[in-house]
Amino acid sequence: MYQKSLRHAGHTRWFEIREAGGVWEAQARHDDQVVKQARYDDWHRVERTLHSFSIEVSNLEQAGWVVD
């Protein structure tokens, strides 16, 4: 449903939201470390997480990170 990967100075940031059997799984990683992981069954929480990820991606792009 949503997936973005960004790179900068040898580091990677990765954001994903996917549907999995009636729930949505959200995950954010910095390099190989999971920094956020959640499962939602409420679409409004998914929307908030999607909005949060979009803002973070935009901020990273402004700081020089490049979308893969």
Backbone as numpy.savetxt, mean C-alpha at the origin, in Angstrom:
# Nx Ny Nz CAx CAy CAz Cx Cy Cz
-6.68 -5.47 -6.59 -7.50 -4.29 -6.59 -6.63 -3.03 -6.59
-5.60 -3.00 -5.75 -4.67 -1.87 -5.70 -3.29 -2.40 -5.43
-2.33 -1.96 -6.23 -0.95 -2.38 -6.01 -0.02 -1.31 -6.55
0.90 -0.87 -5.72 1.91 0.11 -6.12 3.23 -0.30 -5.51
4.28 -0.14 -6.30 5.64 -0.40 -5.84 6.48 0.80 -6.24
7.28 1.31 -5.30 8.13 2.46 -5.56 9.56 2.15 -5.15
10.52 2.78 -5.85 11.94 2.57 -5.55 12.64 3.91 -5.41
13.64 3.89 -4.50 14.47 5.08 -4.31 15.73 4.69 -3.53
16.87 5.04 -4.07 18.16 4.84 -3.40 18.34 3.41 -2.86
17.96 2.44 -3.67 18.14 1.05 -3.29 17.08 0.49 -2.35
16.05 1.27 -2.06 14.97 0.82 -1.18 13.68 0.67 -1.98
12.79 -0.15 -1.47 11.51 -0.40 -2.11 10.39 -0.21 -1.09
9.33 0.45 -1.52 8.09 0.56 -0.74 7.00 -0.09 -1.58
6.14 -0.87 -0.95 5.15 -1.65 -1.67 3.82 -1.58 -0.92
2.73 -1.34 -1.66 1.40 -1.20 -1.09 0.45 -2.09 -1.88
-0.40 -2.84 -1.17 -1.35 -3.71 -1.87 -2.63 -3.85 -1.05
-3.76 -3.83 -1.77 -5.06 -4.22 -1.21 -5.64 -5.21 -2.20
-6.06 -6.36 -1.67 -6.64 -7.37 -2.56 -7.81 -8.05 -1.88
-8.73 -8.52 -2.70 -9.90 -9.25 -2.21 -9.49 -10.71 -2.04
-9.91 -11.29 -0.93 -9.53 -12.68 -0.65 -10.68 -13.38 0.06
-11.52 -14.02 -0.70 -12.59 -14.82 -0.11 -13.59 -14.05 0.72
-14.04 -12.92 0.23 -15.06 -12.14 0.93 -14.52 -11.11 1.90
-13.20 -11.05 2.06 -12.58 -9.99 2.87 -11.50 -9.33 2.01
-11.01 -8.21 2.47 -9.93 -7.52 1.78 -8.70 -7.55 2.67
-7.57 -7.82 2.06 -6.30 -7.83 2.78 -5.47 -6.64 2.31
-4.98 -5.87 3.28 -4.15 -4.71 2.98 -2.77 -4.96 3.58
-1.75 -4.56 2.81 -0.39 -4.74 3.29 0.50 -3.63 2.74
1.36 -3.12 3.60 2.39 -2.17 3.19 3.73 -2.71 3.67
4.73 -2.63 2.79 6.06 -3.12 3.13 7.11 -2.07 2.81
8.13 -2.04 3.61 9.32 -1.23 3.34 10.47 -2.23 3.23
11.03 -2.32 2.03 11.99 -3.37 1.70 11.31 -4.71 2.00
11.88 -5.54 2.84 11.27 -6.85 3.12 10.45 -6.86 4.42
10.33 -5.71 5.07 9.64 -5.64 6.35 8.18 -5.19 6.17
7.26 -5.96 6.72 5.84 -5.59 6.70 5.64 -4.50 7.75
5.13 -3.33 7.31 4.89 -2.23 8.24 3.41 -2.04 8.55
2.54 -2.63 7.73 1.11 -2.62 7.99 0.50 -3.85 7.35
-0.35 -4.52 8.12 -1.07 -5.67 7.59 -2.42 -5.72 8.28
-3.48 -5.81 7.49 -4.83 -5.83 8.06 -5.78 -6.59 7.14
-6.84 -7.13 7.74 -7.92 -7.77 6.98 -9.20 -7.03 7.34
-9.99 -6.71 6.31 -11.23 -5.95 6.51 -12.41 -6.69 5.90
-13.54 -6.62 6.58 -14.78 -7.09 5.97 -15.76 -5.93 5.78
-15.29 -4.72 6.07 -16.08 -3.50 5.94 -15.49 -2.65 4.82
-16.25 -2.43 3.75 -15.75 -1.69 2.60 -15.28 -0.28 2.96
-15.91 0.36 3.96 -15.52 1.73 4.33 -14.09 1.76 4.90
-13.71 0.73 5.60 -12.32 0.65 6.10 -11.35 0.44 4.94
-11.77 -0.33 3.96 -10.93 -0.52 2.77 -10.74 0.82 2.06
-11.81 1.59 1.92 -11.71 2.90 1.28 -10.75 3.81 2.04
-10.81 3.81 3.37 -9.91 4.65 4.16 -8.46 4.22 3.98
-8.23 2.91 3.96 -6.88 2.41 3.76 -6.37 2.75 2.36
-7.23 2.60 1.36 -6.86 2.97 -0.01 -6.50 4.44 -0.09
-7.28 5.29 0.55 -7.00 6.73 0.57 -5.65 6.99 1.26
-5.42 6.33 2.38 -4.17 6.49 3.12 -2.97 6.05 2.27
-3.09 4.89 1.61 -2.01 4.41 0.74 -1.76 5.40 -0.40
-2.82 5.92 -1.00 -2.68 6.86 -2.12 -1.95 8.13 -1.69
-2.27 8.63 -0.53 -1.58 9.81 -0.01 -0.11 9.51 0.24
0.17 8.37 0.84 1.56 8.00 1.11 2.35 7.84 -0.19
1.76 7.21 -1.21 2.42 7.06 -2.51 2.70 8.43 -3.11
1.74 9.32 -3.07 1.90 10.67 -3.60 3.04 11.41 -2.89
3.08 11.30 -1.57 4.15 11.94 -0.80 5.52 11.37 -1.15
5.58 10.05 -1.32 6.85 9.43 -1.70 7.29 9.88 -3.09
6.36 9.98 -4.03 6.70 10.45 -5.38 7.24 11.88 -5.32
6.64 12.71 -4.51 7.12 14.10 -4.37 8.52 14.15 -3.75
8.85 13.12 -2.97 10.17 13.05 -2.35 11.21 12.38 -3.23
10.82 12.02 -4.47 11.77 11.47 -5.41 11.68 9.96 -5.65
10.76 9.29 -5.00 10.57 7.86 -5.23 9.92 7.67 -6.61
10.28 6.57 -7.29 9.80 6.29 -8.63 8.93 5.04 -8.62
7.75 5.14 -9.27 6.85 4.00 -9.35 7.45 2.97 -10.30
7.47 1.71 -9.87 7.95 0.60 -10.73 6.94 0.30 -11.78
